[in-house]
Amino acid sequence: MCDAVTVDSDGLEDIYSNEELEEWVIEEVVDLLEDREDELDSFFLETLEPHPPEEEANASLISRDRPVETSSYKVYHPNRAGSLPTQGLNLLQALEKDKYAHHRNNGNPHYPFASQTEWELVQWMNDASLTQQQIDAFLRLSYVKQNPISIKSARDMRARIEALPTVPKWQHQTFTYPGYKTKDPITIFWRNPLDVVKDLYANPIFTPCLEHNPYRLYPSPTSTDRMYTEFMSGDFAWDYQSTLPPGHSFVGIILASDKTPLTIGTGNREMHPLLISITNIDAGVRMKATSRSFALIAYLPIVKFVDVTDHEQSILKARLFHLCLDKILGPLKAAERTGERMADSVGGLRVVHTPLAVYIADYPEQQLVSCVSGSQSPVTTAHSSQFGDQPPGGMHPPRTRNVTLFAISQAVAKSDPYPSNSARALEPFWRVCQSYGLNGVTKPFWVDWGSACPSIFLAHDPLHGLHKFFWDHVVKWAINIMTGPELDARLKILQPRVGVRHWANGVSKLTQVTGREYRELEKVFIAVINGAVDSRVMCALRALLDFIFQSQSLVFYDETCEALSAALSEFHDNKQAIVDAGGRRGKKGIINHFRIPKLEMLHIIIRSACLLGAPYQWTSDITERCHITHVKTPYRRSNRRNFHEQCARFMDRVEKLNLFGLFVALKRNNTSLLNEMETETTAVADHYPEQTWLSRVLPHDQLVSNRRCRKTLFDKKKGLISVDEMTVISLNIRAHQQVLIDAMPSDYGLADLRPALGDYLGGLSYSQRKGQRKSGPMCPLPFSSIDVWNNFRIQHRSLQDSRLISPHFTVQALPPDFESGLPFGRCNTVLIADDVGNRTFRVVGGCRVAQIRLIFRPANTTLNDQLVYAEFFKFASEHTEIDENGDEVYIPAPDIDMFLVHRHLRGNKSRMGDVLQLAQMNP
């Protein structure tokens, strides 16, 4: 609930004094809580849980801890985080101490609701987006009166929800900005971020995926090459832990903010949410919207100052942004300095510090946070005139906190940042700020938050920095060179696949494109434009796509960093060809430079990966999703008036319902409120810890669909699993139809099927026969019909982390059907392993590319093999080399850096095909 706070016309003084507003930068904060810090240190040093032996504490194989990546070696930081077991209460245990706990312990765990049935009804009515009038109408129905419940009205129901165990409390404050007027009052809605962090840290849902200690990863115990994956494997975590007192730990703070529109076309309403999460939660879990690992801590004010120039408007808005964040984040800054006692997810008590680790934002918001003007990079010292350059050493010098603070001090020394209130009073200061590349903020919110540095915590955002960059620039360059209709025509003829975006109308006319569609287009883009652009243009564009794909690696090795550097260098070496071909074109004609902000930001990825872990985890995809659940949905449930307060109340109720729902599900089954970790190493990374926990401890009939543990094809008993256990193929138990062998030439166009089956039953493989057909077209077979399937499903483990399983996809083999508009059927392409199951590219005996024409099994016979008939492609013979083993292997074609294949035809021009076992498939 929101607490109203009354503030007079000089209300800003309740937050900051005039002297504070006039300071150009705050001095380093003297530790005002020195006594408290000493108390915490003595408390921990006297009672700290003993460390394991040094060699065991500092290094362990992954199999001895939560696995991070197959066959890697983990070295923990020597200053291990200590805890006092059972001295604290986790988030659910704390609910047993609230003021209504005695009611719940006396036979009704659902209090303030009368029963489980009533609780489930309340959950349904709240989730069903019913208005209060609709709820009241429902409660007046004769059926409800005949089956009475204790709830009498919608207001009564809402009051009971708000009486549930508390979550961090919302508050708001309205104030004025001294010396300036705004069109609407300045009102900020927020809650204590430290309380939110404590709830996240103490949430038992995250027990299996919560890391307390920084570590370093190596491929083997003897290797010195680093591996960067999770945040805790990066240099920032290691270096920060080195500064802490013995036994202390830290929770890295992740902030995210971005304005989001509430109305489309009319209304012009926006909200500016501020989200928070913690780096200790594994990235795979944190990036799932269903994990609720990002929490809302504020709705920042969006106001317009009146009677000021545009330049003054920009300065005042930027200052207000930093002013509000300084107000909101104060408790986290204090905890970073002195440490805070926190209970972890298993009830252990720890002393935790809260440094600012990552701030996720788009490019304009990054400039706002780092206090720079529009012509400057927020992370490096590069000016817009340098954005298209290839900087020596891989990137321009970082824009450290000291660089920015020194520039602010120089600007303040030349011009008064807080002049008397008169027309255009801030214009002189704005001009000075522009000369120093500043936006006019004199007190950044991060200045007194430890050693927080924008060049570190402003991580690269893959959604905007990679995928939107690709769409806004790379695709546009190709369209300018090869024309939109040509690109569209090439995309249209790509074969459709289940689960993959098919561009039936092309892309040149699209205006609204999602992040998933960016990614889908990136997969086929280089192959589609091949032959339509110059070779140097192809090199430049392919180098950028190489960079985009490799920068999303789950694990960064030293060679990953080298490959990224090489890809950027190749682009810069060939980028002039894009200009020469007319790719860089604007409204006024050819653009002779590459001064693109997102291009400059590509150069920070390697440094950011080494500091903060693999960059894929800092994408704003998840925060964009939070805009729907935390902003737009609450707004749509409001009456559109004073909607900020209604949104805050809505989010308060949602969090209470989610937390209480988990609590009562465990209590009514007498289940522990601790999510006890299983001791054995899991074969699959668990990115849905709540579902896994509840699936393990609750009866199956009490699990709703969204709380059941998610299954993969590897869990199916009938799945065909490859020898290396990296791929599984699943086929329906029942075939789609049964077809006579003699009908294959007419129904499927497969006149070669009978002789191919004869060769298969003869026991000689394709390579042993050297592709020659030994059986005749009328050879006898021990069966006359076959069971036919239209598709099969396949799923892979990640090659970088075998615990990660990719989403499954479908391979189709549909026969020709003129009535359905498929005159040639729909037969997808796969990669077929060699005879021993390996995926090598040797010229003799290597893997092959094939189109699946038929999925079948002999019917009415003891032969139970699951087979396919596939038609082959062959690799371009002009692109080969001798590998280190002395074998001739196929290599990618130059420029495009992809394998070229052609239809493999027999001497009579018929397609080369054969019968193979289904288990050999690998799409």
N, C-alpha and C positions, 0 to 999 in steps of 0.2 A: 504494500500500500504506500501511497505517496503522502509524505508529511508536508503540509503547507508551511512555507516560511515567509514571513512578512519582512520586506526590506524597504527602507525609505529611498528617496531619490539619490542619495549618496551611497546606495547599498553596496557598491563595489568595494568600499572601504572595509566591509565586513570580510572580504576575501583578501584584499591587498591594501596596504597603505599607499598614500600618494608617493611616498618616498620609494616604495618598492616598484611602483609603476614607472618612476623616472630613472631607475637604475638601468644601465645599458647591459649589464650582465651580473648575475648574482655571484658573490664570492663563494668559494668552496665552503660548504656547510660545516660548521664546527659541530662535533658530535655532542648534542645536548643530552643524550641519553647514556652517558658514559657509565654511570652507576649501573644502569640496566644491562649494558653490555657485559660488564664485569660479573654481574650476577649470573647471566646466561653462561658465560665461559666457565665459571667455577662449577655451576650446576652440571654442565656437560662433562668437564674434565674429571670430576669426582665420580660420576655414575655411568660414564660411557661404556657401552657394550664392548668387550674386548675384541680387538681385530684378530682375524685369522693369521697364521704365520705369514711372514712377509712375501715369500715366493708365491703362496697361495692367494694372498690378497692382491698382488700386483699383476698376475698373469694367469689366464685360464683358457683352455680350449672352449670354443663355443658350446660344445656338447655339455659342458658343466654348468652352463647358465642359460638364460633365455637365448636361443640361437638367433644370431643376427644375419649370418650369411654362411653358406656351406663352406667347410674347410678353411675357415679363417681363424686367426689367432688374436685374442683379446688381451690387452694389457691395461689393467685398471690404474687409475691415479693413486699414488701412494697415500694421499690424504683422503682415506675412505670416509664416507658419510656415516656417522654413528646414529643410533636410535635407542630409545628406551622402550622395549617391547611392553605392550599392554598398559603403558602409562597414559595413553590418550584414547580417544574415541573416534572411530571413523564416522563418516557422514550418516550411515544408517544407525550405528550404535548411539549416536547423539540424539536420535529421535526418541529413544526410550527414556530420555531425561526431560522431555518437554512437559508442559503443565497438564496435558491430558493423558500422560503416560499411564496413570493409575486406571483410567477407564479402559485402555487397550489391554492392560494386563489382567483385567477381570472378565475375560471371555469374549470381548468384542474388539478384535484388532482393527476394525474398520471405523472406529469412533473418529469423528462425530456423525458417522452414518450408521444406521441401525443394523445393517447386515451386509454380507457380501453382495447379495442381489441389488441392494440399494446403491452400493458403491459402484457396481458395474453400470447401473442405469445412469448414474451421475456422470461417469466417464463418457458414456455414449452421448448423452445430451450435450456435454461440453464440446466433444470432438465433432459433433454433427453440425456445427455452425448455426444452431437454432437461436433465434432472437428471444428476448425475455417474454414477449407476447406469445410466441409459439410454445415456449416451455409452460407458461401459465395455462394456455389452452389445452396442452397435453395433460397437465395435472388435473384438469376439470373433467376429463373424459370419464364416462361411466365405468369403463374397464379399470381405470386407476382407482376409482372409488370402491369398486368391488374387490380390488387387490391393493389395499391402502399402503402407502409408504409414509414415513415420518416427515418428508419434505412437503411443505405446503405451497410454496411459490418459487418463482425464479430467483427472487431476492433472497429467500431463505436458503436456496441451494448455493448461491454465490457467497453468502455469508459463511456457510459451512466450509466451502472451499478455502476461503480466506482465513478460516480458523485452523487449517491444517498446519502441521509443523512448518516453522518459518524458514524462508530462504533469505539470502541477503536483501535487505530492505531498500526499497526505492525512496528517494527524496528529490525535492526540486527546490530551486531558488530562482527568484526573479530579481534582476538588478539592472542598473544603468551603467553606461560607459561614461566616465567623467568628461565633460566638455563636448559630448557629441550626442545627437539624437538619432533614434532608429525608428523605422516605419512601424515596427511591432516591438513589444517588450522583449527583452533578452531573458529567456527562461532556459535553464539547463536542468535536465532530468538525469540523475545518476545514482549509483549505489557504490558502496565501499568496495573497491576492486580487491583489496586484501581479503575481505570476507569471501568474495567469489573465488579467489585463488585457493583459499583454504578448503572450500567445498570441493573444488576440482581435485586437489591433492589428496583429500580424505575420502574420495568416492571409491568404494570397494569395486565398482565396475572395472576400474582401470588397474586393479592389482596385477594382472598378468602382463600388462604392457606399460608399467611405470618404472623408469630407470632413475636411480638416485646418484649414481657415480659416473663421472666421465671416464672414458677409456680410449685407447688407440687400437685400431685394427690393422693387422698385417696378414698377407696371404699365407704365411707360414711362420713358425717360431724363429727361423733363421733369417727371414726377409726384413729388409729395412724400408721397403716400399709401403707407403701408407694407403689405407682404404678409408674413404669417407662415405658414411651412410646416414645414420641418424644424427640428430643434433649433438648428442653426447659423444660422438666420435670425432667432432671437429676441434679445432685449436682453441676457439673461444671458450668452450666448456672446460677444457683442460687448464687453460691459463687462468680462468676465473677461480677454479677450485684451488689453484696454487696460492691465491691471495687470502683464502679463508682460514680462520683458526682451526686447529685440529678438531675433527669430528663434526664440524659444521657442514651443511650442504646448501644447495641452492635450487631454486625453481626458476628457470628461464621464462621471462614474461614475453608472450607474443601478443602484440596489439594489431588490430586491423580496423581501418576506417575508410569510408568512401560514401559520397553522396549517392542516394538512389531515388529515382522519381517514383511518386506515388500515383500519379495520374498520367494518362496518355492522351495527348491532344488538347485537353482542357484542364484548367485548374492550376497548372504550373506548381504543384506542391511537391516538396522534397523533404527527405529526412536524412540526417547524417548520423548513422549509428556508429558506436565505438564498441568493438568486440575484443574479447580477451581469451587466451588459452595459455597452456604451459608447454614448454619444450620437453618436459620429462615424459610425456605420453608419446608412445611410438607413433611415427608418422603415418603408418598405414591405418591406425585407429583414428588418429586426430583428423585425418582427411575425410573420414566418413561422416556425412551429415547426421546419420542416425545415432552416432556415438554421443552427440551433444557435448563435445569437448570444447566447442567455442561458446562462450557465454556473453550475453549483452551486458555492458556496464554503463552505457550512457547514450542518450540522444542529445547530440551537440546542437546548439542553436544555429539556425540559418537566418540571418537578419540582413537588412539593408540599411546602411546609414544614409541620412538625408542631409542635403545642403553641403555635400562634399564633392570633390572632383573624382574622376575615375581612379586616379592614382592614389588619392587618399582613401578611397573605398577599399582598394586592394590591401593597403597597409593596415587599415583598421580591422578588416576581416581576418587577416593573418594573425594580428595580435590577439584578437578575441579567441581564435582557435587555440593558440598556445596558452592563453590565460585560462581557458576552461580545462584543458588537459592538465595544466599545473595544479589546478584546484582538485580535479578528480583523482589524479595519480599520486597525491601526496602520501597516503599511507604506504604505497609500494616503495616510494623513495626512502621513507624512514626504515622500513623493513630491510631494504637493501643495505643500509648503513650498519645497522646493529643486529640484524637477525630477528626472527620471530619464531616463537614456539608454535609448531604446527603438528597436528596429528596426521599421520599418513594413512593410506588406505587399509592397513591391517591393524590400526590402533597404536602404532608405535609413535613415540614423541620425538621430534627432531627440532633442531635450531636451523631455520631456513632463511636464506637471503634471496632477494627478489630482483636481480638485475634485468634491465631491458635487453632482451636478446634479439628479437626480430620485430620489425614493423612492416606488415603487409599492406601495400597501397599501390595504386596506379601511379603513373609518372607525374601528373600534376600534383597529386597529394604528397608524393615524395618530395617534390620541390617545396611544398608548403611546410612539411615537417623539418626539412633541413635548412629552412630559412634562406633559400636562394631565389634569385629572380628567374624569369622564364628563359633567359639566355644561358643559364648555367646548368651543368650536370649536378644532380643532387648528391652524387656519390664520389665523383672525381672532380678535379680542378679544371676540367675541360670547359672551354667556352663553346658556344654553338658553332663558331667558325671552325672548330677543331673536330666536330662530331664525325665527319666523314673520313678522318685520318686513321692510319694504322699507327698507334702510339708505340714508341720504343719500349721494349720490355713487356709488351702485351696489353698495358692499360696506362692511362694517365695517372699521375699521383693521386692518391685518395684524398678526398676533402674531409680531413679529420676535424674533430671538435675544436682543436686549437686553431686551425686555419679559419674556421667560421667565426669563432669568438674574437680572434684578432681583427678580422675584417670588420666586425661589429664595433669593436672599440675604436678603430680608425674612423668609421663613419660617424660615430657619436662625437668624436673629438672635432669633427669638421662642421657639424650641423646639429642643432637642437632637435632631439627626437620627440620632445613633448612641448612644442611651442604653445603660446597663448592661443585661445580659441578665436580664430579670425579666418576670414575667407582665404582659402588656398595656403593655410599655415604650414601644412606638411609637405608642400611641393618642393621646397629647397632640400629637405631631408630625403625625399624620394629620389631626387636627382643624384644626390651623393650616394645613396644606396645602390642605384643603378651602376654607378661607376665602380662599385666594389662587388657587384653581382649579388646583392642582397634584396630581400623582399620587404624590409622595414621592421621586422621583429627585432626587439632589443633584448628580450628575455626568453630564450627557447625553453620549452617545458622540460627538455632533457638535460639542461645544463647542470642541475644539482642531483641528477640521478646517477650517482657513482661516476664511472668514467664512460657513460653511454656515448657512443660515437655514431653519427648518422652514416658514415662510410662503412660501418660494420652492420648495424641493425637494420638498415634499409636493404633487405635482401631482394634479389632479382625475382620478379613475378613472371613465371612462365606463361600464364594466360595472356597477359597484355604484352609482355616483352618478347615472347617467341611467336605464339600463335596469331595474335592480332597483328603483329609486325609482318608475319608471313602474308596475311590476307591484305593488309593495307598497302604493302609495298611489293613484295615478291610477285604476287598474283597480278598486280596492276602492271608491273614491268612486262610480264609475259603477254598480257592482253595488248599492251601498246605495241609490242614487237610483232606478234603473230596474229593479232586482231581477235576480238571477242568471239565472233562466229566460228573461227577456226578452233579455238580452244574448246568452245561448247560442243562442236561436232565431235571432237576427239573424246570428250568425256561421255557423251551420249552413247557411244558404241561400246563402252566398257560393259562387260558382262555383269548383270546384277548378282549380288550374293546376299543371302539371308543375314541380317544384322549389320550390313555394311551400307553406308549411304551411297545411293545411286543417283547420279546427276542427270536425270532424264531431260531436264531443261537447261543444262549448262550452269555456269556460274557468273557469267559476265554481267548479267542484269540483276543479280541478287543484291539486296541492301541490308537485310537482317540475316545474320549468320551466327550460329551458336559455336561455343568452344569445341563441341564434339565434331561439328562439321569442319572446322578448321583442321582438326587432327585427321579426319578422314581424307580430306583433299591432299594433305601433305604426303600421305602414303602413296598416292598415284601420280603426283604432280610431275615429277621428273620424267617418268616414263611417258606421260601424255604429251609433253612438249618436245620430246626428242625428235629431231629432224626438222623442227619448225623454227629453231633459233640457231644462231651461229655457235660454233664450238666453244669460243671463249665465253660467250654469254651462258652457255650450258655449264661450263666449269664454274662460273661465278654463282649461278643459282643453285647448282648441285652442292657446292661447298656450303652455302647457307643452310640448305636442307640437312646436310650432314651434321652441321653444328646444332641445328634444332633438335635432331633426334638424339645425338650423343649427350647433349646437355641435360636430357631428361633421364639419364641413366640412374638406376637405383643405387649403384655403387660407383664412386669415382676412384679410379686408380691413377697412378702417375701417368700411365700411357693414355688415360682418358683426357687428362689435362693437355698432354702433348698433342693428341688428335684434335682437340678443340682449337688450340693455338694454330695448328697447321691448316685447319679448315678456314679460320678467319684470315690467315695470311693468303690462302689461295683466293678467297673472295676479293681481297684488296688488290691482289695482283691482276685480277681479270675484270674488275668492276667497270673500268672505262669502256669496255665493250658494250655494256648495257646502255651507257650514254650514247655511244656511237651508233647503236642500233635503234635509237629512239625510244628506249624503255623509260628513261627518266624524263617525263614530260608533264608539265603543268598547264594551267589555263593560259599562260603567256608563251608557251612553247617549250623548247628543250631546257631541262635543268642540268647544268654542268657540274653539279656537286652532289655529295651524299651526306648532307648535314641533317641527319635523321636522329633524333634523340634516342629512339629505341635501338638503333644501330650502335651508338656509343655505349649503351648499357650492356650490350653483349660482352664487352670486354671485362666486365666485373665478375662474370660467372665463375671463373676459375678461382679467383681469390675468395669469393663468397662461399664456394663449396668447401674450401679448405678450412674456413673459419666456422661455418654454420652447418656443415653437412650437405648432402645432396640437394640441389636447388629445387627438385620437383616438389618437395614437401611444402614450399612456400608459395605455391600457386594460389591465386585469389579465387579459384573455382569454388572452394568450400565457403569462403566468405560471401561470394555472390549468391550461393544457395541460402546462406543465413539471411540475406536481404529479404528473401521470400518468407521464411519462417519467423524472423524476428522483427520485421518491419512491415512488409506488405500485407501479410495475413492479419496481424493485429489491426492495421489501419482499416482493412476491409470489414473487420468486425466492429469497428467503431461507428459513431454517427457522424463522422467527418468534422465534428466541432470539438475544439480542445483535444485533438486526437493524440497528442503526445502523452498526456496523462492516462488516457484510456489504453493506449498501447502498453504503457508501463504496467498498468493494473492487469492487463491481459497476460503479459509475459510472467508476471508474478504468479497468477493462477496456474499457468501452464507448468511452470517449474515445480510448484507445490504438488500438482497432480502427478507429474512424472515421478517425483521422488517418493511420494506416498504410495503410489501404485507398486513400485519395486519393493518398498518396505512391507506392505501388507501381503504381497505375494509370497514373501519369505516367511513372515511371521505365522500366517495361518497354516503353513506346512511345517512349523517348528524347525525351520532351517536356519543354519548359522548366518549371521549378518556379515561374516567374513568370507570373501571370495578366495578360498584357499587354492593356491596354485598347485597344479599337478606336478609331481616330481619328475616324471619322464619327459624327455624331449619330444616336442610335437613335430609331426611331419609337415604340418600345414600352418602357415602364419594365420593367427586369429585376429581378424580385423573387426569382428563383431562380438566383443567380450561380454556384453550384457546378454545377448541371445545364448552364447555358449554357456555362461554361468547358469542361467535359468533352465536351459535344456538339460543340464547335468543334475540339478537338484530338485526340480519340480516334476510332478506327474505330467505325462504327455498331454492329457486331456485339459490341463490348465494352461497350456501354452497357446497364446494367440499367434496368428500366423507371422506377425512381424517380430516375434520374440523366439521363434524356433531357430535352432542352429542351422545355418545354411550348409547345404550339401553340395558336393562337387561330383563330377563324373568318376573321380577316383574312388568315391564311396560306393559306387554301384558294383554289385557282385558279378554281373555279367560283362563288365567293361574289359576291353582288350588293352592291357597295359604293356608298354614297350619294355624291352630288356633293361634299359637304363632308368626305367620308372619315371621318365620325364613327359611322356605322352600317353593319353588314354583315349580310346575310341569306343563310342557307345552306339549300339544298334538296337532298334526296337525288337522286342521278343517276337512279335508277330509281323510277318511280311505284309507289305501293302497289297500285293497281288501275286498270282501265280501265272506264268506265261510259258507256252510251249517253245522249245528250242527252235522249231521250224518257223515260228512267227517272228523271230528276232530280225531277220532282214527287212521285213515289211514294217513292223511296229517300231523298231529302234534303229533301223538302218545299219545293223551289225551283221553283215554277211560273213564276217571273219570269226564270229563267236564259236561256232562248232569246231573248226580246226584248231582254234586257240585252246579250247577245252581239251581236245585230243592231245595237244602237246603238253598241257598242264598235267593231265592224268598220266602221261608218259614219264614224268619225273624229271625232265630236263628243264632247268631254269632258262630264262631269256638270255642271260649272258653265256650260259653253256652252249646254247644253240646259236649264239652270235646273231640273234634276232631273226634267224631263218625259220620259216614255217615248215615243220616236218609232216604234219597231218594233212590229209586231204579235205576238201570241202564237204564230203559226204561220209566222213569217218564215223564209225559207230561209237555211241556213248552208252554208259550203263543207266542212263535216265533220259527221259523225254521232255521234262519240264523243269523249270527253276522257280524258286521263290524270289521275288524281286522287291527291293526296297527303293524308295524314292530319295532317301537321304540317310546320312549318319552324322553324328555329332563328335566333335573332337576337342580336347582340352590339353593345354600344355602347362608345365611348370616353368617359371622364369629361369633362364640360363644364368642370371646373376645371383638369384636367391631362390633355391629350389623349394623353399617353404611357400613362396608366392605362386598362386595359381591364377592364370589368366582366365577371363570369361570364356566359356565354350562358344564355339560357332558351328554352323551347319554347312555340310558339303552336300550339294544336290546333284542328282543324276536323273533329270526328268526327260522322258521321251518326247519326240516331236508331237506337237499338238496345235494344229492350225486354228482350231476353234478358240483356243485360249490365247492366241497370239504368240505361240512359241513354235515357229516352223522348224527350228533346229533343236528344240528342246532347251534345257538349261543344265549344262554339265560343267561343274566347277573344276578348277585346276589344283593339283596338289604336288608336293615334293615326295618322291618315293626313295626310301633308303636303299642302300645296296644290299647284296645278298646276306651280309652279316649284321645288318641293322644300323650301319654307320651312315652319317650324312657328310660324305666327302665329295670332292669335285674332281676326282681322278678321271682321266680320259678313258681308261680301261677299268670297268667295274665300279664306277662311282655312282652317285645318286642321279635320279632322272626327274624331269618335269613331265607330268602327264595330266591329261584331261579324263576325268572319271565319266565313263559312258554308261556303266551299268553296275549296280550293287546287287549281288545275288548269292544264292546257295542252292545246290542241287536239291530237288524235291523228291520225296518218296524214295529215299536211298539212305544207306548207312553213312555215306560221305557227308560230314557235317561242317566242312570248311566254309568260312565266310569269305567270299571272293569279290573281286571287282574286275571289270574289263576296262582297261585304260588305254588311251591313244597317246603316243609319246611325242614330245618335242626333243630336239637335239640342240646342244650348246653350239655356239658359233666356233668353228674349228680354227679360225684365224686368231683367236685370243687364248693362247695357252702359254705355259711356262713350265720349267722343271723346278719342283719344290725341293726342300732340304733333304727329303728321303730319296731323291732321284726319280720320282714319279712325275709323269706329265699330267698337269692339272689345268682345268679351265680357269680363266681369270676374268674379272669384269672388263668390259670395254672401256677404253680411255674416254675422258671427258664426262661421260654419263656415269661411269663407275658402277655399272650394273651389268649383270649377265645378259647376253643376247641369246635368244633361242629361236628356232625355226621349227615348223612342222616337220616331223620325221616321216618321209614318204618312201614307199617301196619303189622298185623299178617300174611298176605299172601305174605309178602315181597314186595308189591307194594309201591310206594312212597306216602307219606302223602302229600296231597295238598288241596287247597280250593280256592274259588272265594272271592276276596277282592276288596274293592274300591281303585281306583288308588290314591286317596288323602292320603292313609296311607303309601305310599312308602317313603323310606328315605335311598337312597344308601349310 
